[in-house]
Amino acid sequence: MARYLLRNGSLLSIEVEPKLIDVLVFRSFSGEYIYATLSESAEHRLLKAWDLS
C-alpha cells in the first residue's frame, strides 16, 4: 500500500501504483516512502482511482 501526500497536506494510504501518477518520492524519518502529488491533475487521477477501488 502506497502513502500519498496531497497538496492540502493530507496523507492518504491506498493501493494505487505510484508510477501511474506524477509524484515526487521521498522517505520519512521512519524509512517509509511517501509520494507527494505534483499537480492538480495528478491529485485528481489519484482520488479518482481511490474512489473506484
The first five atom37 places (N, CA, C, CB, O) and aatype in JSON, in Angstrom:
{
  "aatype": [12, 0, 1, 18, 10, 10, 1, 2, 7, 15, 10, 10, 15, 9, 6, 19, 6, 14, 11, 10, 9, 3, 19, 10, 19, 13, 1, 15, 13, 15, 7, 6, 18, 9, 18, 0, 16, 10, 15, 6, 15, 0, 6, 8, 1, 10, 10, 11, 0, 17, 3, 10, 15],
  "atom_mask": [
    [1, 1, 1, 1, 1],
    [1, 1, 1, 1, 1],
    [1, 1, 1, 1, 1],
    [1, 1, 1, 1, 1],
    [1, 1, 1, 1, 1],
    [1, 1, 1, 1, 1],
    [1, 1, 1, 1, 1],
    [1, 1, 1, 1, 1],
    [1, 1, 1, 0, 1],
    [1, 1, 1, 1, 1],
    [1, 1, 1, 1, 1],
    [1, 1, 1, 1, 1],
    [1, 1, 1, 1, 1],
    [1, 1, 1, 1, 1],
    [1, 1, 1, 1, 1],
    [1, 1, 1, 1, 1],
    [1, 1, 1, 1, 1],
    [1, 1, 1, 1, 1],
    [1, 1, 1, 1, 1],
    [1, 1, 1, 1, 1],
    [1, 1, 1, 1, 1],
    [1, 1, 1, 1, 1],
    [1, 1, 1, 1, 1],
    [1, 1, 1, 1, 1],
    [1, 1, 1, 1, 1],
    [1, 1, 1, 1, 1],
    [1, 1, 1, 1, 1],
    [1, 1, 1, 1, 1],
    [1, 1, 1, 1, 1],
    [1, 1, 1, 1, 1],
    [1, 1, 1, 0, 1],
    [1, 1, 1, 1, 1],
    [1, 1, 1, 1, 1],
    [1, 1, 1, 1, 1],
    [1, 1, 1, 1, 1],
    [1, 1, 1, 1, 1],
    [1, 1, 1, 1, 1],
    [1, 1, 1, 1, 1],
    [1, 1, 1, 1, 1],
    [1, 1, 1, 1, 1],
    [1, 1, 1, 1, 1],
    [1, 1, 1, 1, 1],
    [1, 1, 1, 1, 1],
    [1, 1, 1, 1, 1],
    [1, 1, 1, 1, 1],
    [1, 1, 1, 1, 1],
    [1, 1, 1, 1, 1],
    [1, 1, 1, 1, 1],
    [1, 1, 1, 1, 1],
    [1, 1, 1, 1, 1],
    [1, 1, 1, 1, 1],
    [1, 1, 1, 1, 1],
    [1, 1, 1, 1, 1]
  ],
  "atom_positions": [
    [[0.85, -1.17, 0.0], [0.0, 0.0, 0.0], [0.9, 1.24, 0.0], [-0.97, -0.01, 1.23], [1.83, 1.34, 0.8]],
    [[0.62, 2.16, -0.89], [1.41, 3.39, -1.01], [0.78, 4.51, -0.18], [1.54, 3.82, -2.49], [-0.44, 4.55, 0.01]],
    [[1.63, 5.41, 0.3], [1.17, 6.57, 1.07], [1.4, 7.82, 0.23], [1.91, 6.67, 2.44], [2.52, 8.08, -0.22]],
    [[0.35, 8.58, 0.04], [0.4, 9.78, -0.78], [0.18, 11.03, 0.06], [-0.64, 9.71, -1.9], [-0.66, 11.05, 0.96]],
    [[0.94, 12.06, -0.25], [0.79, 13.37, 0.38], [0.06, 14.25, -0.63], [2.18, 13.99, 0.8], [0.57, 14.55, -1.71]],
    [[-1.14, 14.67, -0.25], [-1.93, 15.53, -1.12], [-1.48, 16.98, -0.98], [-3.43, 15.4, -0.81], [-0.77, 17.32, -0.03]],
    [[-1.88, 17.82, -1.9], [-1.44, 19.22, -1.9], [-1.94, 20.0, -0.69], [-1.91, 19.9, -3.16], [-1.36, 21.02, -0.34]],
    [[-3.01, 19.54, -0.05], [-3.52, 20.23, 1.14], [-2.85, 19.74, 2.43], [-5.02, 20.04, 1.25], [-3.2, 20.19, 3.52]],
    [[-1.88, 18.82, 2.31], [-1.15, 18.31, 3.46], [-1.68, 17.01, 4.03], [0.0, 0.0, 0.0], [-1.08, 16.45, 4.95]],
    [[-2.79, 16.51, 3.51], [-3.37, 15.25, 3.98], [-2.57, 14.06, 3.47], [-4.84, 15.14, 3.54], [-2.03, 14.09, 2.37]],
    [[-2.5, 13.01, 4.28], [-1.89, 11.75, 3.87], [-2.98, 10.75, 3.56], [-0.94, 11.21, 4.96], [-3.98, 10.65, 4.27]],
    [[-2.78, 10.0, 2.47], [-3.76, 9.02, 2.02], [-3.03, 7.72, 1.73], [-4.54, 9.53, 0.77], [-2.08, 7.72, 0.94]],
    [[-3.44, 6.61, 2.34], [-2.84, 5.3, 2.09], [-3.79, 4.48, 1.24], [-2.51, 4.56, 3.43], [-4.86, 4.08, 1.7]],
    [[-3.38, 4.22, 0.0], [-4.22, 3.45, -0.92], [-3.35, 2.57, -1.8], [-5.11, 4.38, -1.79], [-2.14, 2.77, -1.89]],
    [[-3.97, 1.61, -2.44], [-3.26, 0.69, -3.33], [-3.37, 1.17, -4.77], [-3.81, -0.74, -3.2], [-4.12, 0.6, -5.56]],
    [[-2.62, 2.2, -5.1], [-2.53, 2.71, -6.46], [-1.06, 2.77, -6.8], [-3.22, 4.12, -6.61], [-0.26, 3.28, -6.01]],
    [[-0.68, 2.27, -7.97], [0.71, 2.24, -8.4], [1.25, 3.66, -8.57], [0.86, 1.46, -9.71], [0.73, 4.41, -9.4]],
    [[2.28, 4.05, -7.8], [2.82, 5.41, -7.88], [3.37, 5.78, -9.25], [3.9, 5.58, -6.85], [3.4, 6.95, -9.61]],
    [[3.8, 4.79, -10.04], [4.37, 5.07, -11.36], [3.32, 5.61, -12.33], [4.99, 3.82, -11.93], [3.68, 6.18, -13.37]],
    [[2.06, 5.45, -12.0], [0.99, 5.89, -12.9], [0.62, 7.35, -12.7], [-0.24, 5.04, -12.69], [-0.17, 7.9, -13.47]],
    [[1.19, 7.99, -11.69], [0.81, 9.35, -11.33], [2.07, 10.2, -11.19], [-0.03, 9.37, -10.0], [3.11, 9.7, -10.77]],
    [[1.97, 11.47, -11.53], [3.1, 12.4, -11.44], [3.33, 12.76, -9.97], [2.84, 13.68, -12.29], [2.61, 13.58, -9.39]],
    [[4.36, 12.14, -9.37], [4.63, 12.34, -7.95], [6.12, 12.58, -7.7], [4.15, 11.13, -7.13], [6.97, 12.26, -8.53]],
    [[6.41, 13.15, -6.55], [7.77, 13.28, -6.04], [7.9, 12.28, -4.9], [8.08, 14.77, -5.56], [7.08, 12.26, -3.99]],
    [[8.93, 11.45, -4.95], [9.12, 10.41, -3.94], [10.15, 10.87, -2.92], [9.56, 9.07, -4.6], [11.22, 11.36, -3.28]],
    [[9.82, 10.7, -1.64], [10.79, 10.95, -0.58], [10.57, 9.95, 0.54], [10.68, 12.41, -0.05], [9.54, 9.28, 0.58]],
    [[11.54, 9.85, 1.44], [11.44, 8.92, 2.56], [11.24, 9.69, 3.86], [12.69, 8.03, 2.65], [11.87, 10.72, 4.09]],
    [[10.36, 9.17, 4.69], [10.15, 9.77, 6.01], [11.29, 9.37, 6.93], [8.77, 9.33, 6.61], [12.11, 8.52, 6.58]],
    [[11.36, 9.97, 8.11], [12.39, 9.62, 9.08], [12.3, 8.16, 9.51], [12.29, 10.53, 10.29], [13.3, 7.57, 9.91]],
    [[11.11, 7.58, 9.43], [10.93, 6.17, 9.79], [11.3, 5.23, 8.65], [9.5, 5.92, 10.21], [11.28, 4.01, 8.82]],
    [[11.65, 5.79, 7.47], [12.08, 4.97, 6.34], [11.0, 4.61, 5.34], [0.0, 0.0, 0.0], [11.28, 3.94, 4.35]],
    [[9.78, 5.05, 5.58], [8.71, 4.71, 4.64], [8.7, 5.7, 3.47], [7.32, 4.71, 5.35], [9.03, 6.88, 3.63]],
    [[8.32, 5.21, 2.31], [8.25, 6.05, 1.12], [6.94, 6.83, 1.12], [8.39, 5.2, -0.16], [5.87, 6.27, 1.39]],
    [[7.02, 8.1, 0.8], [5.86, 8.99, 0.69], [5.88, 9.54, -0.73], [5.89, 10.15, 1.78], [6.92, 9.95, -1.23]],
    [[4.73, 9.56, -1.37], [4.59, 10.05, -2.74], [3.76, 11.33, -2.72], [3.93, 8.97, -3.66], [2.56, 11.3, -2.44]],
    [[4.4, 12.45, -3.01], [3.72, 13.74, -2.99], [3.21, 14.06, -4.4], [4.67, 14.87, -2.48], [3.97, 14.06, -5.36]],
    [[1.92, 14.33, -4.5], [1.36, 14.69, -5.81], [1.89, 16.05, -6.23], [-0.2, 14.7, -5.76], [2.01, 16.96, -5.41]],
    [[2.22, 16.18, -7.52], [2.87, 17.39, -8.01], [1.94, 18.34, -8.74], [3.97, 17.02, -8.92], [2.32, 19.48, -9.03]],
    [[0.74, 17.91, -9.03], [-0.16, 18.79, -9.77], [-1.61, 18.48, -9.42], [0.07, 18.65, -11.29], [-1.92, 17.45, -8.82]],
    [[-2.47, 19.38, -9.8], [-3.9, 19.18, -9.59], [-4.39, 17.97, -10.37], [-4.69, 20.44, -10.0], [-5.21, 17.2, -9.86]],
    [[-3.9, 17.8, -11.59], [-4.36, 16.67, -12.41], [-3.88, 15.34, -11.82], [-3.86, 16.82, -13.87], [-4.61, 14.35, -11.85]],
    [[-2.65, 15.3, -11.28], [-2.16, 14.07, -10.64], [-3.0, 13.73, -9.42], [-0.68, 14.22, -10.24], [-3.34, 12.57, -9.2]],
    [[-3.32, 14.74, -8.65], [-4.15, 14.52, -7.46], [-5.55, 14.06, -7.87], [-4.22, 15.8, -6.61], [-6.12, 13.18, -7.23]],
    [[-6.09, 14.64, -8.9], [-7.42, 14.26, -9.39], [-7.43, 12.79, -9.83], [-7.85, 15.17, -10.56], [-8.35, 12.04, -9.49]],
    [[-6.4, 12.37, -10.59], [-6.31, 10.97, -11.03], [-6.18, 10.02, -9.83], [-5.12, 10.78, -11.99], [-6.78, 8.95, -9.81]],
    [[-5.4, 10.43, -8.83], [-5.22, 9.61, -7.65], [-6.54, 9.45, -6.89], [-4.16, 10.21, -6.73], [-6.91, 8.33, -6.52]],
    [[-7.24, 10.53, -6.67], [-8.52, 10.47, -5.96], [-9.58, 9.72, -6.74], [-9.01, 11.86, -5.64], [-10.43, 9.05, -6.16]],
    [[-9.53, 9.83, -8.06], [-10.47, 9.08, -8.91], [-10.2, 7.58, -8.8], [-10.35, 9.55, -10.39], [-11.14, 6.79, -8.7]],
    [[-8.92, 7.18, -8.81], [-8.55, 5.78, -8.68], [-8.95, 5.26, -7.3], [-7.04, 5.58, -8.92], [-9.4, 4.13, -7.17]],
    [[-8.78, 6.09, -6.27], [-9.17, 5.71, -4.91], [-10.68, 5.5, -4.82], [-8.71, 6.78, -3.89], [-11.15, 4.57, -4.17]],
    [[-11.44, 6.37, -5.47], [-12.9, 6.26, -5.45], [-13.37, 4.99, -6.15], [-13.53, 7.49, -6.11], [-14.38, 4.4, -5.75]],
    [[-12.65, 4.55, -7.19], [-13.03, 3.34, -7.92], [-12.7, 2.07, -7.17], [-12.35, 3.32, -9.26], [-13.31, 1.03, -7.42]],
    [[-11.75, 2.12, -6.24], [-11.34, 0.91, -5.52], [-12.21, 0.63, -4.31], [-9.92, 1.03, -5.08], [-11.98, -0.36, -3.61]]
  ]
}
